[in-house]
């Protein structure tokens, strides 16, 4: 089988500059973003709300030249439940997902290694912003690595994951619009990927940031008065 796998985080600049730790837990999927609205870039000091935005080519879906089945999940680990025997996988991802440590249990960061007996070729497409040597060593080396979109091709199936622990909820609506523009009918693999997270829009996120800023100013002033 020929499979195209796309992680939504492919379109977002590296979140490490905003000092964002990540793990696939409910806290990082939902609650953490209500505080991350206030985060700033470590080096530049610019607001994450204005800097951490997806960049998606308008003609992105031209890379798929037929009408394959489209499967959508929250976690990239869900791809392991799809038929993948002797598969050729092209993965668009901000991370190599070939294992980052000694954990042998299936997870979002090691599925390409975990399924190595079923994946004949693993072609990794990093985003252009991903620099050399920025990730840990592979447990399974990709067949090829490029930093551009793959050439247009036919696929037996397309898999997409939202990776909400890595991508902001205020772009979930854009995620759904991006799926719609594919022209394929999504088959949702779990309830998490269709959950409306908060803040659900950029407008709501900006309002939440303003409220946090005002609260922090008040607490700072209160502390000054106590010291005085």
C-alpha positions as CSV (number, residue, x, y, z in Angstrom):
1,X,0.0,0.0,0.0
2,X,1.0,3.6,-0.6
3,X,0.1,5.8,2.3
4,X,0.3,9.6,2.8
5,X,0.5,10.5,6.5
6,X,0.2,14.2,7.6
7,X,0.7,15.6,11.0
8,X,-1.1,19.0,11.5
9,X,2.0,20.2,13.4
10,X,3.9,20.1,10.1
11,X,2.5,23.6,9.4
12,X,3.5,25.2,12.7
13,X,6.9,26.7,13.6
14,X,8.8,24.9,16.3
15,X,7.0,25.4,19.6
16,X,10.2,24.9,21.6
17,X,11.0,28.6,21.2
18,X,7.9,29.3,23.3
19,X,9.1,27.0,26.0
20,X,6.2,24.6,25.4
21,X,6.7,21.1,26.8
22,X,4.5,18.4,25.3
23,X,3.1,15.0,26.1
24,X,-0.1,13.2,25.0
25,X,-2.2,13.9,28.1
26,X,-5.5,15.6,28.6
27,X,-3.7,18.5,30.3
28,X,-1.6,19.3,27.3
29,X,-4.5,18.6,24.9
30,X,-6.9,21.0,26.6
31,X,-6.0,22.9,29.8
32,X,-2.5,24.0,28.9
33,X,-3.6,26.1,26.0
34,X,-5.7,28.4,28.3
35,X,-2.3,29.5,29.8
36,X,-0.3,29.3,26.6
37,X,-2.2,32.2,25.1
38,X,0.1,34.4,27.2
39,X,3.4,32.8,26.1
40,X,6.1,34.7,24.3
41,X,9.0,33.7,22.1
42,X,12.0,33.0,24.2
43,X,14.5,34.9,22.0
44,X,12.3,37.6,20.4
45,X,9.7,38.2,23.1
46,X,6.9,38.3,20.5
47,X,3.5,36.9,21.4
48,X,2.7,33.3,20.5
49,X,-0.7,34.4,19.4
50,X,0.7,36.5,16.5
51,X,3.8,34.3,15.8
52,X,2.7,30.7,16.2
53,X,0.5,30.4,13.2
54,X,0.1,27.7,10.5
55,X,1.5,28.3,7.0
56,X,-0.4,26.2,4.5
57,X,0.0,26.4,0.7
58,X,-3.3,27.1,-1.0
59,X,-2.7,24.3,-3.4
60,X,-1.5,21.9,-0.8
61,X,-3.9,19.1,-1.6
62,X,-2.6,19.0,-5.2
63,X,-0.1,16.5,-3.8
64,X,-2.9,13.9,-3.9
65,X,-3.9,13.1,-7.5
66,X,-6.6,10.5,-6.9
67,X,-9.5,10.1,-4.4
68,X,-8.3,7.8,-1.6
69,X,-9.9,7.1,1.8
70,X,-9.1,9.8,4.4
71,X,-8.7,8.8,8.0
72,X,-8.4,11.4,10.7
73,X,-7.3,10.9,14.4
74,X,-6.1,12.9,17.3
75,X,-2.9,11.0,17.8
76,X,-0.4,9.9,15.2
77,X,-0.2,6.5,17.0
78,X,-3.6,5.7,15.6
79,X,-2.1,5.1,12.2
80,X,-0.9,1.7,13.5
81,X,-4.5,0.5,13.4
82,X,-4.7,0.9,9.6
83,X,-3.7,-1.8,7.1
84,X,0.0,-1.2,6.5
85,X,1.5,-4.5,5.4
86,X,4.5,-3.9,3.1
87,X,3.6,-0.2,2.9
88,X,5.4,2.8,1.4
89,X,4.7,5.7,3.8
90,X,5.3,9.3,3.0
91,X,5.0,11.3,6.3
92,X,4.7,15.1,6.5
93,X,5.7,15.9,10.0
94,X,7.5,18.4,12.2
95,X,9.0,15.3,14.0
96,X,10.5,12.1,12.7
97,X,8.4,9.8,14.9
98,X,11.1,7.0,14.6
99,X,11.5,6.7,18.4
100,X,13.1,9.2,20.8
101,X,14.1,6.8,23.6
102,X,13.9,3.3,24.9
103,X,10.1,3.0,25.2
104,X,8.9,0.0,23.2
105,X,5.2,0.7,23.7
106,X,3.4,2.3,20.8
107,X,3.1,6.1,21.0
108,X,2.8,9.1,18.7
109,X,6.6,9.6,18.7
110,X,7.7,6.0,17.7
111,X,5.0,4.6,15.5
112,X,7.3,4.6,12.4
113,X,9.8,2.5,14.4
114,X,7.1,0.4,16.1
115,X,5.6,-0.6,12.7
116,X,8.9,-1.1,11.0
117,X,8.0,-4.7,10.0
118,X,5.0,-3.5,8.1
119,X,6.6,-0.3,6.5
120,X,8.8,-1.2,3.6
121,X,9.8,2.4,2.9
122,X,9.5,5.4,5.2
123,X,9.9,8.8,3.4
124,X,10.0,11.7,5.9
125,X,9.1,15.2,4.7
126,X,10.2,17.8,7.3
127,X,8.8,21.4,7.0
128,X,11.3,23.9,5.6
129,X,11.8,25.6,9.1
130,X,13.1,22.4,10.6
131,X,16.9,22.7,10.9
132,X,19.5,19.9,10.7
133,X,20.3,18.1,13.9
134,X,17.4,19.5,15.9
135,X,15.9,16.1,16.9
136,X,17.1,13.1,18.8
137,X,18.6,10.2,16.9
138,X,16.3,7.8,15.0
139,X,15.7,4.2,16.2
140,X,14.8,3.5,12.6
141,X,16.4,5.6,9.9
142,X,14.0,7.0,7.3
143,X,14.5,5.8,3.7
144,X,14.7,9.5,2.5
145,X,14.4,12.9,4.2
146,X,13.4,16.1,2.3
147,X,12.3,19.6,3.5
148,X,9.6,20.3,0.9
149,X,6.3,18.8,-0.2
150,X,6.5,15.5,-2.0
151,X,5.7,15.3,-5.7
152,X,2.0,14.8,-6.6
153,X,1.0,11.1,-6.5
154,X,-1.8,8.6,-6.1
155,X,-2.3,7.0,-2.6
156,X,-4.2,4.1,-1.3
157,X,-5.1,6.0,1.8
158,X,-4.4,9.3,3.5
159,X,-4.0,9.6,7.3
160,X,-4.2,12.9,9.1
161,X,-3.6,13.6,12.8
162,X,-4.4,16.8,14.6
163,X,-1.8,16.4,17.4
164,X,-3.7,18.8,19.6
165,X,-1.1,18.5,22.4
166,X,1.2,20.3,20.0
167,X,-1.2,22.6,18.0
168,X,-3.4,25.4,19.4
169,X,-7.2,25.0,19.7
170,X,-7.8,28.4,18.2
171,X,-6.8,26.9,14.9
172,X,-9.0,23.8,15.1
173,X,-11.6,25.5,12.9
174,X,-8.9,26.1,10.3
175,X,-7.9,22.4,10.6
176,X,-11.5,21.3,9.8
177,X,-11.6,23.7,6.8
178,X,-8.3,22.4,5.6
179,X,-9.7,18.8,5.7
180,X,-12.8,20.0,3.8
181,X,-10.7,21.5,1.0
182,X,-9.1,18.1,0.4
183,X,-12.3,17.0,-1.3
184,X,-12.1,13.7,0.5
185,X,-14.7,12.5,3.1
186,X,-13.0,12.2,6.5
187,X,-13.4,9.0,8.5
188,X,-12.9,10.1,12.1
189,X,-11.1,7.4,14.2
190,X,-11.8,8.8,17.7
191,X,-14.0,11.3,19.5
192,X,-11.1,13.5,20.6
193,X,-10.3,14.9,17.2
194,X,-13.8,16.3,16.8
195,X,-13.9,17.8,20.3
196,X,-14.2,21.6,20.4
197,X,-11.4,22.8,22.6
198,X,-11.0,26.1,24.3
199,X,-10.3,28.9,23.5
200,X,-12.0,27.8,20.2
201,X,-11.2,30.9,18.2
202,X,-8.3,33.4,17.9
203,X,-10.7,36.1,19.1
204,X,-11.4,34.2,22.3
205,X,-7.7,33.5,22.7
206,X,-6.9,37.2,22.5
207,X,-9.6,38.0,25.0
208,X,-8.3,35.3,27.4
209,X,-4.7,36.8,27.0
210,X,-6.0,40.3,27.8
211,X,-7.7,38.9,31.0
212,X,-4.5,37.1,32.0
213,X,-2.4,40.3,31.4
214,X,-4.8,42.4,33.5
215,X,-4.7,39.9,36.3
216,X,-0.9,39.7,36.3
217,X,-0.7,43.5,36.3
218,X,-3.1,43.6,39.3
219,X,-1.1,41.0,41.2
220,X,2.2,42.8,40.4
221,X,0.8,46.1,41.7
222,X,-0.5,44.4,44.8
223,X,2.9,42.9,45.5
224,X,4.5,46.4,45.1
225,X,2.1,47.9,47.6
226,X,2.9,45.1,50.1
227,X,6.6,45.7,49.7
228,X,6.2,49.4,50.1
